[in-house]
Amino acid sequence: MPTMLVPAYSDTEEDDWATLGPNICEWIESYLVFGPGDLRAQPARLDAETRALIYRAYQVYPQGHPTAGKRRFRRVAWSLRKGVGKTEKASWIAACELHKDAPVRCYGFNGKGEPLGKGVTDPYVALIAYTEEQSDELAYAALRVTLEEGPLAKDFDIGLMRIIRKDGSGRAVSLATAPDARDGARTTFQVADESHRLVMPRQREAWRTMLANLLKRPMADPWALEITTAYSPGENSVAETTHDYARQVESGKLTDSRLFFFHRQAADGHLLETREDVKQAVIEASGPVAVWSDIEGICDQFFEPDADRTYLERVWLNRPVRSADRVFDINRWRELASDAGEPEDGTLITLGFDGSRTQDSTALVGTVVETGYQWLAGLWERPAGLPADAEWEVPAEAVDQAVEAAMQRWEVWRLYADPYYWETRLSEWAGRYGDDVVIEWRTNRQQPMAYALRAYQHAILDGELSHSGDPNLQRHIGNAVRRPLTLRDEDGKPLYLMQKERPDSPHKMDAAMAGVLSWEARRDAVAKGAMTERSMFEEAGAHV
């Protein structure tokens, strides 16, 4: 689908909602100007799509409702291609939320049942960037120019990192990812600019904290806006998790959501093999801005000799596409999620184990031999935000207890484990559970590891594997990056391993490796007739 609208538009349903949108759009075009760029300081103008998005974002419960006048949505997310002025649009919304006279909150209804708007009392507007270096750029820079060079300049004291109402009763601030504890509790409106770049654990946690803080000023009816270009699947960015949330609402798994999500992209049917097909895809992804976009120039980029097609598809067609260096197709992985839960006690399973001691994580993954269902049986990670020089070690006893619990609860055919850093503990497990059950499986053996990895990929693509949908396992699957080898298979095709994107990366993939090992053990169990052997044993036992 070229667009995704959550909640979907319904003629009947929309009649039940009032909106402050018309007055806000009029206010923007009356008092605001364009920010940095070719139209700098010229009067703001809204295209039809932006106007519709604002109408929806500012819907309120109608007259006669128990919460009449309150905002319908607490979270709003707009996912649009590069170059459509997303940041500028967010800055216009921020200017409205900051100004004392902008009609952004409902205080009553007129005789026609239309909402009447007023400004927020003592607003605190947070404009969040993904790095410290970008914190005073992006949406904040656009807001500063919009106010400094427009007719509202006299109403504000404007600085490099904050804008304050002249009467001191409200402010907008430039932030890198998150405010401190005091400011975070005061937020009435916040913007996450380029939320596809918020991929670090501390960034995701900060955004979750800020969303929770919106509940601390209920009288201000606070809300959050995310603006983004399509994410790279598997990075587990804020944009990706919001899109996942929208999918659950769209499918009906979640109800009574207060999320409004809009995503426009080029339809998947465009194969991008010819210039005409690329052109039509760009036009479709552009929406109304296509009339003033350099469509031909964008198309040129797709046919340059050194073009990164994956990147271009993501930013210009707004398609969430996996980077070429990622090992697994994370969208396919999502499709294989099941709500089956952990297997019943006594089920025949295999386990995969991959671990570290201080920097990386340690993971234990189980696979049901009969069905190929996987789940994360244990994960121990260095805490997010812990300084690099701070001491931390995987809790070995907790790992030991998880292995013991699995051995006691299920029938474990094999535990394949990479022994690196864990040689002593593996020897203990072999002595405790049998050296025919606990097997050292060294992942530094290039050819066996490459073939095991390929088998795991095929199991995902072919749908032979299913899994619990655990977000941590998905995160590690998405983090795995290809490591090319000089080796080739019997057909001459290149082989490769998987690794982190860089040695010091905080994006771990140990659970993915444990998944590969668990699947390899399951493959061996099937090849050696473990299920048939168990059935024969159970049948013989039944006759004793």
C-alpha positions in Angstrom: 0.0 0.0 0.0 1.4 3.4 -0.9 -0.1 5.0 2.2 -0.9 3.8 5.7 -3.4 5.8 7.8 -4.1 4.7 11.4 -6.8 5.0 12.4 -8.3 4.6 8.9 -10.6 7.3 7.6 -14.3 6.6 7.8 -17.0 9.0 6.7 -19.3 7.9 9.5 -16.6 7.9 12.2 -15.2 11.3 11.2 -18.6 12.9 11.7 -18.1 12.1 15.4 -15.0 14.2 15.8 -14.6 18.0 16.0 -11.3 19.6 15.0 -9.3 22.8 15.7 -7.5 22.2 12.4 -9.2 24.9 10.3 -8.4 27.7 12.7 -4.8 26.4 13.3 -4.2 26.3 9.5 -5.5 29.8 9.1 -3.3 31.0 12.0 -0.2 29.4 10.5 -0.7 31.1 7.2 -1.5 34.4 8.8 1.4 34.7 11.3 4.2 32.3 10.3 6.8 32.2 7.6 9.1 29.7 6.0 12.3 28.8 7.8 15.8 28.2 6.3 15.8 27.5 2.6 14.8 29.0 -0.7 11.5 30.4 0.7 13.0 31.8 3.9 10.9 34.5 5.6 8.1 34.2 3.0 4.5 33.6 4.3 3.8 30.1 5.3 1.6 28.1 2.9 0.1 24.7 3.5 -0.5 22.0 0.8 -3.7 19.9 0.9 -2.0 16.9 2.5 -0.4 18.9 5.3 -3.7 20.7 5.9 -5.4 17.3 6.2 -2.8 16.0 8.6 -3.2 19.0 10.9 -7.0 18.7 10.8 -6.6 15.0 12.0 -3.9 15.8 14.5 -6.1 18.4 16.2 -9.3 16.4 16.5 -11.1 16.7 19.8 -13.9 14.9 21.5 -17.2 16.5 20.4 -19.7 18.5 22.4 -21.8 16.2 24.6 -19.0 13.6 25.1 -17.8 13.0 28.7 -14.4 14.4 27.7 -15.6 17.0 25.2 -12.9 19.3 23.9 -10.0 17.0 24.9 -7.5 15.9 22.3 -8.3 12.7 20.5 -4.6 11.8 20.0 -1.7 11.9 22.4 0.8 10.6 19.9 1.1 11.7 16.2 3.6 10.4 13.7 4.2 11.5 10.1 6.4 9.4 7.9 7.2 11.2 4.7 10.0 11.1 2.1 13.1 13.3 2.2 12.7 16.8 1.0 9.0 17.5 1.7 9.6 20.0 4.5 8.7 17.7 7.4 11.0 19.6 9.8 9.5 23.0 8.8 5.9 21.7 9.3 6.9 20.4 12.7 8.3 23.8 13.6 5.0 25.5 12.6 3.1 23.2 14.9 5.7 24.0 17.6 5.2 27.8 17.1 1.4 27.3 17.5 1.9 25.3 20.6 4.2 28.0 22.1 2.3 31.2 21.2 -0.2 32.5 23.8 -2.9 33.2 21.1 -2.7 30.2 18.8 -6.0 28.2 19.0 -4.4 24.8 19.9 -6.6 23.8 22.9 -10.4 23.7 23.0 -12.1 25.8 25.7 -15.7 25.3 24.5 -18.0 25.1 21.4 -19.9 27.6 19.4 -23.6 27.3 18.4 -22.7 25.0 15.5 -20.8 22.6 17.8 -17.5 23.7 16.4 -14.6 23.9 18.9 -13.2 27.2 20.1 -9.4 27.4 20.5 -7.0 29.1 22.8 -3.3 29.0 23.7 -1.6 26.7 26.2 -1.0 28.1 29.7 2.7 28.1 30.5 3.7 25.8 27.6 6.9 23.8 27.6 7.8 22.8 24.0 10.7 20.3 23.6 12.3 19.9 20.2 14.5 16.8 20.3 17.3 15.9 17.9 19.3 12.7 17.7 22.7 14.1 18.7 24.1 17.0 20.8 25.5 18.5 17.6 22.1 18.6 16.0 20.1 19.7 19.0 20.0 23.4 18.0 19.4 22.5 14.3 16.6 20.7 12.7 13.2 21.6 14.1 14.6 24.1 16.6 16.5 26.0 13.9 13.4 26.2 11.7 11.3 27.4 14.7 13.9 30.1 15.5 13.9 31.5 11.9 10.1 31.2 11.7 9.7 33.4 14.8 12.7 35.7 14.3 11.9 36.7 10.7 8.1 36.7 10.9 5.5 39.0 12.4 5.6 37.4 15.8 9.2 38.2 16.7 8.2 40.9 19.2 6.3 38.3 21.3 9.5 36.3 22.2 12.9 36.5 23.6 14.8 34.3 21.1 18.1 32.6 21.9 20.3 29.9 20.4 19.0 27.1 22.6 15.7 28.4 24.0 12.8 30.7 23.0 10.8 32.3 25.8 7.5 34.2 25.7 8.1 37.9 26.6 5.9 37.5 29.7 8.0 34.5 30.8 5.0 32.2 30.9 6.2 29.6 28.4 9.3 28.4 26.4 10.6 26.1 23.7 13.9 24.4 24.2 16.4 22.6 22.0 17.3 19.2 23.4 19.6 16.3 22.5 17.4 13.2 22.9 16.0 14.0 26.4 15.4 16.8 29.0 16.5 16.6 32.6 14.1 15.3 35.2 12.7 18.7 36.0 12.0 19.8 32.4 10.8 16.4 31.4 7.9 16.6 33.8 6.7 20.0 32.4 6.3 19.1 28.7 3.1 20.2 27.0 4.3 19.4 23.4 7.4 17.6 22.1 8.8 16.8 18.7 11.1 13.9 17.8 12.8 15.1 14.6 14.1 12.3 12.3 13.0 9.6 14.7 14.5 6.9 12.4 17.8 8.1 13.8 16.9 7.4 17.4 18.4 3.9 17.5 20.6 3.8 20.6 19.2 2.2 23.7 19.5 5.4 25.7 17.7 7.3 23.0 14.8 4.9 22.8 14.5 4.8 26.6 14.6 8.6 26.8 11.7 8.8 24.3 9.7 6.3 26.3 10.3 8.3 29.4 9.2 11.5 27.7 6.0 9.9 26.5 5.3 8.8 30.0 6.0 12.4 31.2 3.1 13.7 29.1 0.7 12.3 31.6 2.1 14.7 34.3 0.3 17.8 33.0 -3.2 16.5 32.2 -4.8 20.0 32.3 -2.5 21.1 29.4 -3.7 18.1 27.3 -0.1 17.4 26.1 1.0 15.4 23.1 4.0 14.3 21.0 4.8 14.5 17.3 7.3 12.3 15.5 8.5 13.2 12.0 10.6 10.9 10.1 11.8 9.4 6.8 11.5 5.6 6.5 13.7 3.7 8.9 16.1 0.8 8.1 14.3 -2.3 9.4 16.0 -4.1 12.2 17.7 -1.0 13.8 14.8 -0.9 16.3 14.6 2.9 16.0 11.9 4.9 17.6 10.3 5.3 14.1 10.3 1.5 13.6 8.7 0.8 17.0 6.1 3.4 16.3 5.3 1.8 12.9 5.0 -1.6 14.7 2.6 0.0 17.1 0.5 1.4 14.2 0.5 -2.1 12.6 -1.0 -3.6 15.8 -3.7 -0.9 15.9 -4.4 -1.4 12.2 -4.7 -5.2 12.7 -7.1 -4.8 15.6 -4.6 -6.3 18.1 -4.7 -3.0 20.0 -7.8 -1.0 20.6 -8.6 2.4 22.1 -5.3 3.7 20.9 -4.5 7.4 21.0 -2.1 7.2 18.1 -2.5 8.9 14.8 0.0 7.5 12.2 0.5 8.6 8.6 3.0 6.9 6.3 3.3 7.6 2.5 5.6 5.6 0.3 5.9 4.3 -3.2 4.0 1.0 -3.7 6.0 -2.2 -3.6 4.9 -2.9 -7.2 7.4 -0.5 -8.6 10.4 -2.6 -9.7 12.7 0.4 -10.3 14.3 -1.2 -13.4 13.5 1.6 -15.8 13.7 5.4 -15.5 10.0 5.7 -16.0 9.2 3.3 -13.2 11.5 5.1 -10.8 9.9 8.4 -11.8 6.4 7.1 -11.1 7.6 5.7 -7.8 9.1 9.0 -6.7 5.9 10.9 -7.8 3.8 8.5 -5.8 6.0 8.8 -2.7 6.0 12.6 -3.0 2.3 13.3 -2.8 1.3 16.9 -3.4 4.9 18.2 -3.2 5.7 16.4 -6.5 4.5 19.6 -8.3 7.5 21.5 -7.1 10.1 18.7 -6.6 13.0 18.1 -8.9 11.7 14.6 -9.9 14.2 14.2 -12.8 17.1 15.1 -10.5 16.0 12.5 -8.0 15.7 9.9 -10.7 19.2 10.7 -11.9 20.6 9.5 -8.6 19.2 6.0 -9.0 21.1 5.5 -12.2 24.5 6.8 -11.2 27.3 4.2 -11.3 28.0 4.3 -7.6 24.3 4.6 -6.5 23.3 3.1 -3.2 19.9 1.9 -4.3 18.9 0.8 -0.8 19.5 4.3 0.7 17.8 6.0 -2.2 14.8 3.8 -2.0 14.5 4.5 1.7 14.9 8.3 1.6 13.2 9.2 -1.8 10.5 6.4 -1.9 10.1 6.3 1.9 10.2 2.5 1.8 11.4 0.8 5.0 14.1 -1.3 3.4 16.9 -3.3 4.9 20.4 -2.1 4.4 22.3 -4.3 2.0 24.8 -5.2 4.7 22.1 -6.7 7.0 22.1 -10.5 7.3 18.4 -11.1 7.8 15.2 -9.8 6.3 13.6 -8.3 9.3 10.2 -7.7 7.7 10.1 -11.4 6.9 11.1 -12.2 10.5 8.2 -10.1 11.7 5.8 -12.1 9.6 6.8 -15.3 11.3 5.9 -14.1 14.8 3.4 -16.4 16.7 1.5 -16.1 19.9 2.1 -19.8 20.8 4.1 -18.9 23.9 6.7 -21.2 25.5 6.3 -24.9 24.7 4.7 -27.3 27.1 6.8 -29.0 29.8 8.5 -32.1 28.4 8.6 -30.9 24.8 11.7 -32.0 22.8 13.8 -28.9 22.2 17.3 -27.8 21.3 19.1 -24.8 22.8 21.7 -22.4 21.4 24.0 -20.4 23.6 26.3 -17.5 22.8 28.0 -15.4 25.4 30.4 -12.7 26.5 31.5 -11.6 29.9 31.8 -7.8 30.1 31.0 -5.9 26.9 28.7 -7.9 24.7 25.5 -9.7 25.8 24.9 -13.4 26.5 21.8 -15.2 25.1 20.1 -18.6 25.3 17.6 -19.5 22.6 15.3 -22.5 22.4 13.8 -24.3 19.4 11.0 -26.9 19.4 12.3 -29.8 17.3 8.9 -30.8 15.9 7.7 -27.4 14.8 10.8 -25.1 14.4 9.3 -22.6 16.9 12.0 -20.4 18.6 11.9 -18.3 21.7 14.4 -16.3 23.8 15.0 -18.4 26.9 17.4 -15.8 28.4 19.3 -12.6 27.6 21.8 -10.7 29.8 23.0 -7.4 28.4 25.2 -4.6 29.6 22.8 -1.9 30.9 22.1 0.9 28.5 23.8 4.1 29.4 26.5 2.5 31.5 29.8 4.4 30.9 32.3 2.5 28.8 34.8 2.3 31.6 32.3 1.2 34.2 32.7 -2.4 35.5 30.0 -4.9 34.6 30.0 -8.6 34.1 27.3 -11.0 32.9 25.8 -12.7 36.0 27.1 -16.2 35.5 24.9 -17.7 38.2 21.8 -16.3 36.6 22.8 -17.8 33.3 23.5 -21.1 35.0 20.0 -21.0 36.6 18.4 -20.4 33.3 20.1 -23.4 31.7 19.2 -25.5 34.7 15.6 -24.4 34.4 15.5 -25.3 30.7 17.0 -28.7 31.3 14.5 -29.4 34.1 11.4 -28.2 32.2 12.0 -29.5 28.7 13.7 -32.5 27.1 16.8 -31.0 25.7 18.2 -33.0 22.8 21.3 -30.8 22.4 22.7 -27.5 23.7 25.1 -26.1 21.1 27.2 -23.5 22.7 30.1 -21.2 21.6 32.7 -21.9 24.3 34.5 -18.6 24.1 34.7 -17.0 27.6 32.6 -19.9 28.9 34.8 -22.9 28.7 34.7 -23.7 32.4 31.0 -23.3 32.7 30.4 -25.5 29.6 32.5 -28.2 31.2 30.4 -28.0 34.3 27.2 -28.3 32.2 28.5 -31.2 30.3 29.3 -33.0 33.5 25.9 -32.2 34.9 23.7 -32.9 31.8 25.9 -35.2 29.8 28.6 -34.5 27.2 26.3 -35.9 24.6 23.8 -33.1 25.3 26.1 -30.1 25.9 28.2 -29.7 22.8 30.9 -27.1 22.1 30.1 -25.4 18.7 32.8 -23.0 17.9 31.5 -20.1 15.8 35.0 -19.1 14.6 35.1 -22.0 12.2 34.4 -20.1 9.1 32.9 -22.7 6.7 30.6 -24.6 9.2 29.4 -21.2 10.6 28.7 -19.9 7.1 26.6 -22.9 6.2 24.7 -22.8 9.5 24.0 -19.1 8.9 22.7 -19.8 5.4 20.5 -22.6 6.7 19.0 -20.2 9.3 18.4 -17.6 6.6 16.6 -20.1 4.4 14.5 -21.3 7.4 13.3 -17.7 7.8 12.7 -17.0 4.1 10.9 -20.3 3.6 8.8 -20.0 6.7 10.1 -23.2 8.2 10.9 -21.2 11.4 8.4 -19.4 13.6 9.1 -17.4 16.8 7.6 -15.8 19.9 7.9 -12.2 18.6 10.2 -11.2 21.4 11.4 -7.7 20.7 14.9 -8.3 22.1 15.4 -11.3 19.8 14.1 -9.3 16.9 16.5 -6.4 17.8 19.5 -8.8 17.8 18.3 -10.4 14.5 18.1 -6.9 12.9 21.5 -5.9 14.2 23.5 -8.7 12.5 25.7 -7.4 9.7 27.3 -9.4 6.9 31.0 -10.2 7.1 32.2 -11.3 3.6 34.6 -14.3 3.3 36.9 -15.4 0.5 35.3 -18.8 0.7 32.7 -20.0 -1.8 30.3 -22.9 -1.8 30.1 -25.8 -4.2 28.2 -23.7 -6.7 30.8 -20.9 -6.6 28.5 -18.5 -4.5 30.3 -16.4 -1.9 29.9 -17.3 1.8 29.8 -14.9 4.7 29.5 -14.7 8.4 27.7 -12.3 10.6 29.1 -9.7 13.0 28.3 -6.4 14.7 28.4 -3.3 12.6 31.6 -2.3 14.4 33.6 -3.8 17.3 32.5 -1.1 19.8 28.9 -1.0 18.6 26.2 -1.0 21.3 23.9 -2.8 18.9 24.3 -6.5 20.0 23.6 -9.6 18.0 24.4 -12.4 20.4 20.8 -13.6 20.6 20.8 -13.9 16.8 23.9 -16.1 17.0 22.2 -18.2 19.8 19.3 -18.5 17.4 21.5 -19.9 14.6 23.1 -22.4 17.0 19.8 -23.5 18.3 18.5 -24.0 14.8 21.6 -25.9 13.8 21.0 -28.2 16.7 17.4 -28.6 15.6 18.5 -29.5 12.0 20.8 -32.2 13.4 18.0 -33.5 15.6 15.7 -33.8 12.6 18.5 -35.4 10.4 19.2 -38.0 13.1 15.6 -38.9 13.6 15.2 -37.5 17.1 11.5 -37.2 16.9 11.1 -40.7 15.5 13.4 -42.1 18.1 11.4 -40.4 20.8 8.1 -41.7 19.4 9.4 -45.2 19.4 10.6 -44.9 23.0 7.3 -43.5 24.1 5.4 -46.3 22.3 7.6 -48.9 23.9 7.1 -47.4 27.3 3.3 -47.5 26.8 3.5 -51.3 26.3 5.6 -51.9 29.4 
